Amino acid sequence: MKKVIYLLLIALLQSCFPVSIAPNLEKGELFEACKFKKQLPNQYSYIFTDPKDANEFYYFISSKFPSNEDGDSETNVPVFIKDRQYFVTFYETEKSSKAVNLLPMFTNGVLEKNNIPLRTDQPFILRDGTWYIALIITDEDYNDALSPSYNHHNDVMQFSRSLQNEYLITNNYNSLLLKETK
């Protein structure tokens, strides 16, 4: 019985316990943006996992759609969905998965208690970040077009999904300049 307890104790100390896990949004989902990440606006957002490098979505949007009046391709970019004008704003945001590693914490504590100057350099908390694209779409009156109560919600959601799919399969953004954007 003693051996079993020792084995369980060793297994416990070598384990990593997840504290938070970043969601898998490869297919994209509708969220209240501020509930997904506090820094995002208080509107509905279509959020999906971004497997590409930083700023790739910016290059995609700036190649696919004309810039807004200020020349910006990140906020209030004008798009047409079923002959109605909307404005797309996007955010690149990160959520981390965190796990606590007990073994280095325990061994460092034991070594310090016995005045042994050795320390393990393994981190106590392991982090792994996942990047997401959050799309916020408003109509001409700046109403939240992704809100489930919005009249043309299904059209806007279909546009969001097709935009995500096109972004994920497009490698050369210059080829988008040859396509019609409506």
Buried (B, 14 or more C-beta within 10 A) or exposed (E): EEEEEEEEEEEEBEEEEEEEEBBEBEEBEBBBBEEBBEEBBEBBBBBBBBEBEEEBBBBBBBBBBEBBEEEEBBEBBBBEBEEBEBBBBBBBBEBBBBBBBBBBBBBBEEBEEEEEEEEBEEEBEBEEEBBBBBBBBBBEEEBBBBBEEBEBBEBBBEBBBEBBEEBBEBEEBEEBEEEEEE
